[in-house]
Amino acid sequence: MKQHLSYFNLFDMKTRIIKSAGVILLAMLITTAMNAQPNRQGGRGMGPGEGERSFARLDLTEAQSEELTSLRTEQYKTMKPLRNLMVELKARERTLLSEESVDLKAVDKVIDQQTDLMNKMRKLQTKHQVTAKSILTDEQVMKLEQRREFARKQGFHRHSARMGQGRKGYGSGPAMGPGRGAGWPGRAI
């Protein structure tokens, strides 16, 4: 009789070990999946100090560096509330569209607000870029444009981290999902 009980105890112990291993494996898979998700920080743009990489190899004078830092900080302070408002407008649009009875006039109004805000933001960004270039010498502007063009060709532009996450992940170029990017058969590299 003891032999019979030990067989069931052994079987019960193996079942517990397998279940425990399964739970640990599942926890590891969930953790891995969560860490593989992109870091979404709600909006584009740079905070103070983040734009310094663009100017790192331009041999800026101390005065230029201080002026650009001040300019970027001011731009960040101006753009941050506008980006937050855009996030709110997009959320409002999603809310309106998710209602059972969609109010198209309200949706159109929110879309118009988004468009107006986007235009305002683009104008501020353009003004900021022109002002920043005016601080640099002609040689520094040329180096900056060459580095940015190289980065665009290599796929290092600021949107590359989000490519492939759109509607079906299709597109062309690096980091774009299953589209006709580098390595696609028949594509000359």
Number of C-alpha atoms within 10 A of each C-alpha: 5 6 8 8 10 11 11 11 12 11 12 12 12 12 12 12 12 12 12 12 12 12 12 12 12 12 12 12 12 12 11 11 10 10 10 9 8 10 9 9 6 10 11 11 14 16 15 15 13 11 15 14 9 12 17 11 12 16 10 16 10 9 10 15 17 12 14 22 18 14 17 22 17 14 19 17 13 13 19 16 11 16 18 12 15 20 15 13 17 15 13 16 18 12 12 17 15 10 9 7 8 12 11 11 9 14 17 12 12 18 16 12 16 19 13 11 17 15 12 13 17 11 12 15 15 11 13 16 13 11 13 17 15 11 16 19 13 11 10 17 17 13 15 19 13 12 15 15 14 13 13 14 12 12 16 15 13 12 11 15 16 14 16 18 13 11 6 10 15 16 16 16 19 19 20 21 17 14 16 16 17 15 11 13 8 8 9 7 7
